[in-house]
Amino acid sequence: MAAKITVHQALNKNVKKLLEDWLTQQMQDEGLREDLISNEELRSESDEFLKTFLTAIKDDYLEDTNSSNFDKLNEMLAGISINRARHGFSPRETGYYIFSLKQSIFKTLEKEITDLKKLYTEIMRVNKLIDSLATVTFETFIRGREEVIIRQTNEISDISTPVIQVWDNILALPIIGTLDSSRTQIVMESLLMKIVETESTIAILDISGVPAVDSLVAQHLIKTVSATRLMGAECIISGIRPEIAQTIVHLGIDLSGINTKASLSHALRFAFQTLRLEVRKKTDKTAS
Amino acid sequence: MEKIPILKMGDFLLVTVQIDLYDRLALNLEADLVNMINKHQAKGVLIDISAVNIVDSFMGRILSNIAQMSKILDALTVVVGMQPAVAITLIELGLPMTGVRTALNVEKGMELLKRNLILYREEEETTSTDEDDSAE
């Protein structure tokens, strides 16, 4: 009778022991990050996962993880993996979570199934199942990581293109980092929006934070300046470093139609002049 | 047929485009405007396109044309209130419209025209006094 026991029955009978064994295995792993997940969390997470796992293999059908039986399990596993990716677990740690379960299940099966041939077949089946579950884990883990990277990229591009109103009718836009097409688009859009919003007539584009200017970057700069001009505002480029001036001339880029100033302060001075504003030192009344 | 009204304000003509310009309308506007400049001897044209959301290369060319034509007729064209999206589209289409003066809104455009008119009058005066000098 014992020989006819199914994997589900065997595991279900020893569910408590299986969980303990699995947890011990996980905790033994030196890669376990106790700073990222507490023991209680790990226990409840593993407990729930094991229950879902047992429900999924209730019909003793282990072959196809794409079948509807495994929907819930896959979903849960994906959730755990994505969660781990976001919390900064390494792929090894995430993988070990599911692989350590394999060890524990094998141990339990070894005890329950006495027939060697049957044991071998069952172990192979379970092996295959867990391997495909591990694939799911890795897929979602990497997807989670990619999401993190995309979010960070977006954040960087948002942070690095601030449009500052330095004075009434004067905007400054310090550009830091390389200008590529997508960033130019963002820079242009946010600048034009801000021009409309603040009714500014002068925009200062400071490129002292741009590491290199090639013909493409220059093209983008010219585009931005032309677009600002179309809006009815004037655009000044400031902070061109000597080496950048050299490359621009060597590349044969014509910036003659664009107002360029050495530094942001010079550009600001020029803007004041254009707007007929004056900055003066206050005369000391007590001295006179 | 729809028509874009051209208003006369002193020495200037004011055109506000309230609907998206389609080709026929733009061509009519071009013809009407040139006739009006000639009729009123206008010194400036202000075109407000703040309500225009869609632009194509044809419309960009029409605006450039109008600017050039009025230049020949001794009037300055100022295009005001261009939407950011429109500006980006024109740049991406490769139409920087270098011959067209621009301003942020109608107010600033009017200021620009007035300043230009004062300069124009001053120039006229100096040339006329020069002529007087030579006559003497």
Interface residues (C-beta under 8 A of the other chain):
Chain A: Q185 M188 E189 L192 M193 I195 V196 E199 S200 T201 K223 S226 A227 T228 R229 L230 M231 G232 A233 G257
Chain B: V79 V80 G81 M82 Q83 P84 V86 A87 I88 L90 I91 E92 P96 M97 T98 T102 A103 L104 N105 K108 G109
